[in-house]
Each structure stands twice: as structure tokens, then as C-alpha cells.
Amino acid sequence: MTEQQIIETLATKVMGWKVDGSKLIKNGYVSYLIEWNPLKYMDDAWVIAEKLHIGVLPQSPGAPEDMKFLAVFETHPYDRDIEVYANTAQEAICKAALEAVA
């Protein structure tokens, strides 16, 4: 999946929003899809984490460039344990959310 496809999937399948070309329709309000990027912006990723009850834990001591993050579901609404490791907290949240809705 491309970054754009991931963002659109998270917007529609996780958040329940609509995507119309470059527009993002959230609860009747229109913004631009380019403004919402949970892969890049932690505040956008955190909206997903709160909605799906995802916790994020740092996994590697040491230098920030060596840090890995673990995303896990605080509750297990999907009848399976999902654990995802990634280089950034945002990426871990997004990967866990994608796996949950796959």
C-alpha cells in the first residue's frame, strides 16, 4: 500500500469518515485529506489510538534513532492479540489499526 492508500484506509475504515477525491468529510465538516496524516503527525495518530484503544510503548533503550515502538490493544475487541513494532509511534499505531480492520 502507498502512504496515500494507508491514510485513506485509516480515514474510512477506522475513523468512519468519507474521502471524496482530495477532500476529507468528517462528521459533515469538509477538510483536505492532505492535512490529515497519522503516519507523520502524532496528534492525528493519537485520534486513531484513542478510538481503537491502542497503547504505544518504547521498546529499545539507547539513542533515539535506535528506538522501536510497540503498539498493542489495551482491550481486545478483535478476538486476537495484535502486536506491531515500528520505528515511530505514529507508524506503530497506524500499522496496528490497519491490521485490526484488515
Secondary structure by P-SEA (a helix, b strand, c coil): ccaaaaaaaaacccccccccccbbbcccbbbbcccccccccaaaaaaaaaaabbbbbbccccccccbbbbbbbccccccbbbbbbcccaaaaaaaaaaaaac
